[in-house]
Amino acid sequence: MKKENVMIRKAGRQDVPLLLEFIRGIARFGKMEDEVIASPEVLEWEMFDEHRAEAVFAVVDGREVGFAIYFYNFSTFIGHSGLYLEDLFVLPEYRGKGYGKALLLHLVEIAHKHHCGRMEWMSLAWNKPGNDFYRSLGAVPIDDCTVYRLDAAAMERLYKES
């Protein structure tokens, strides 16, 4: 896919180190660097051996300037799969130039091609520029839901109790 001066390309196995760089970049942006425990080996296995997630890059003048990681989920209410956007990140010096929008529109095309009933993602509440951007595209926040998480330690504890 090419829109003006940005090309979107699918990530491959050889991109694992670059994916990890972008993951660390988004963690820095979210002030969550200490939460990144992903390793190249785990990313390679999960994404390219087990096919649990996919990624695309926004490329400008031969340089990857942004990325998106996504996977498919399923909605029982609509009876269709959905595309879940796990991460969307554009390097700070490339923001405001339409590259994030190009990534998101590419994912909309993928979702359409796969007959997804919807796309969803989370955004940090304090990320006003990101939230304004999403709203400008017609995305609506779901305010009546709360995100819950069991981390690996909690799951292990529950597993042992069961």
Secondary structure by P-SEA (a helix, b strand, c coil): cccccbbbbbbcccaaaaaaaaaaaaaaaacccccccccaaaaaaaccccccccccccccccccccbbbbbbbbbccccbbbbbbccccccccccccaaaaaaaaaaaaaaaaaccccccccccccaaaaaaaaaaacccccccbbbbbbcaaaaaaaaaac
